[in-house]
Amino acid sequence: MSWAAGASAGMNQGMAVIPYALLRYYRKIGLNSSECMLLIHLLGFQQVEYKGFPSLEELQQVTGATTEVLAMILQKLMKEGLLGIDEHVDEEQGIQYERYNLSGLYIKLGECLAEENAGVSGEGSSDKSRTGYGLGSLKRFNTPAPSELAIAEEERNLFIIFEKEFGRPLTPMELEMISGWVDEDRYPDELILLALKEAVFAGKVHFRYIDRILLEWSKNRVRTVQDAKTYIQKFRNLGR
């Protein structure tokens, strides 16, 4: 009876609903066991503890992985479109907060279910429509092109350089910002590192300042490291 009481108490702490498709298809969508387990923990934090954006330290406690490893896994999941970070504002308290978004993961799993259903039911469209998993109804996330995958190692080095300069592991938001500079803004790695160097020189080593430097250079058509050095020298001479 004591064992049953203990088990009951444990169950009363809460239960998280894990999509069976995740357990079934995680390897098919390119995840290993550690990456899958991290996603399961994110679901647990959201559903049971109502924490939409657990810290790396909290994730470290439940996974046993280092914060550096966790940061790299989160970055991979975000880059592959399986995980996102949404910004929200609590209008009553006026507080801005972040929350992990797993819709990309669900879409990938839905595609796996659709492919399996297509294999079972053949080419008939009527069977597909009954399942609700027709590929035409699913929003596709952009996946990295082969050329982007080829520079993945380079980007990891970029993350390591920033971590060494900051003297700490980067947060998921900071990792996403670096990815945005590379993938969306198309800043060369050398230009990003020069902006970091300028932030260190100015004694303002934080991401928003680095982002402002890159934005200013972009507005002034600074495209290369040499352009940036010329631009910097010009304004330093004006300041004398």
N, C-alpha and C positions, 0 to 999 in steps of 0.2 A: 504493500500500500504506500509506503514512504517513497518508493521509486516512482510510482504512478503520480504521486503528489508533486514530486520534483519535476517530472516531465511535463505535467500540466502547467506548473508555474513557469517553466521555460517557454512553453507554447504561448502563454498569455503575454509574453513580452512583445509579441507581434510576429506577423508573417509577411514575407515579401513574395509577390507574384512574379515568377520568372518565366518568360516566354519559352515554351518547350522548343520552339524553332531555334532559339539561341543555342541551346544545348545540342541540338541535332546538326545545325549547319555552321557552327562557329569556325570549324576548320575549312569549310568550303569558302567562306568569305575572307579567308586569309588570317584568321586569328589563332594564336596559340593558347594554351591552357591559362597562362598567367593573364593574358589580355582579356580572355573571356571572364575569368574570375573577377577582374577589376570592374568590368561592366556589371557583373552581378552585384558587387558591393555597392556600386553607384545606385543601382535600383533599390537595394536594401536601405541605403541612407535616405533616398527620396520617399519611399513608401512607409517605412517604419519610424525613422527618426526625424522625418520631415526636414531633412537637410538637402537642399538642392545643389549645394556647392561645397561639399566637404573639403577640408584642407588636405594638403599632402601629408601632414602629420597624422590626421585622422585616418587617412587611407593606409598609411604606413602601419598603424596599429592593428588593422584588421587583415592586412595582406602579408606583413612581414618583409616586404620589399623596401629598399632604400628610397628616399625621396627623389634621388637622381633617376633611378630606374622608373619610378612611377611617372615622373615628369616626361620621360622619353616615351613611355607607353601612351600617355594621354596625348602627346604631340602626334604620335603615329595615328591614333584613332581619329584625331581632328583632321589630319591631312588626308586621310582616306575617306572622309565624309561620313564616318560612323558616329561621330560625336561632335557636338557644337557647344558653344557657350552663349546663352542669351542674357541680355541685360534688362533688368526690370526696375521699376520705381514704385516703392510703396507710397501711394499718394497721401495716405493719412499721416504717415510719419516723415515723409519727404526723404526717405532713405533709398539710395540706389544699391541694388544687389545683383548678383549673378546666379545663374542656374544652368546646370548641364542639360543639354537637349539631346535626347537619344533617338529622335525621329529618323535620322539618317540610318541608324542601325536597323530600325524597324522596317524601313523601306528595302534595305538589302535583304533582310530575312523574308520579306514579302515576295521579292523577286525569286528567291530560292523556292518558296512554296509554289509560285506560279510556274516555274520551270518544271518542277516535279509533277504538278497537276497536268501540264501540257503533255508530259511524257506518258501519263497514265490514260488520259482521255483522248489522246490523238490530236488531230488538227481541228476538230470541231469547235467552233466558237461558242456554241450554245452551252457546252459543259463548262467552259471557262467563265462565262458570264454568271453561272450559278454559284461558283465558288467565291466570286468577288475579288479574285486575284489576277485579273487580266492585266498584262503588262502595260497596256495603253492607259490604264487608270492610275498607274504609279508614277510619281514624280521621281526622276532620276537625278542623283547627285553627280556633280562632275568628279570623275576619278582621275588620278594623276596620269598624265601621258608618259610613255616610256622615257622621253627625254627628262621629265621631271624626276622620275624614279632614279635616273642615272646620277642626279645631283643630290640625292638624299644624304649621302655620306658627307658631302660638302656642307649641307645645311646643319647636320649634327655637329660638325666642327664649329660652325658659327655659334650654335647654342652653347657649346663648351667654352668658347672664348668669352661670351657674355657672362657665363656663370663664374668664370675665374675672375673677371673684372669686378663683378658685383660681390664676389666672396660668399655666394650662397646659391642654392638651387633656384632656378627660375620658376615663377608661378605659371599655371596654365594660361592665364591671360597674357603674360609676357611672352610665352612661347607662341601663342597665337598671333601676337603683334609682330614678332620676327617673321613668322610665316607669311603674314600679310605683306610685309615689306618685300619679301622675296617673290611670292607667288602672284600677288595682286598688283602691287606698285612696280614690280620688276626692277627694283634697285639692285645694282651689282653688289655682291658680297663685300668687295673692297670699299665701296662707297658707304655701306652700312658700318663697316669697321672704322672708317675715317670719322663718321659722325659720332661713334662711340668715343673715339680718341679726343674729339673736340669737346664732348661733354665732360670727359675727365679733365681736360685742360681748363675748362671753365668752372670746375668744381661742382657740376650739376649732373651727377651720374644717376639719372632716372629716365625711364622710358619716354615719358611725355616730352622731355626736353630733347631727347634724341629724335623723336618723331617730328618735332617742330623744325629741327635742323634739316632733316631730310625733305620736309615739305617746302621749306624756304628754298633749298637748292633746286627742287623740282620746278617751283614757280619761276626761278631765274634760269631755267634751262641748263642746269648743271647736270651733266649726264655721266661724266667719268671722274676718276680720282684727280686727274690733272686739272679738269674744269673746277673741281671743288677747291683744290689748293690755290689756284689762281684767284678764285672768288674770295677765299679766306684771306689771302695776302692783301688783296685790294682793300678790304675793310679794316684790316689791322693797320695798314698804312694810313688810312683816313683817320684812324683813332689816335694817331701820334700827334 
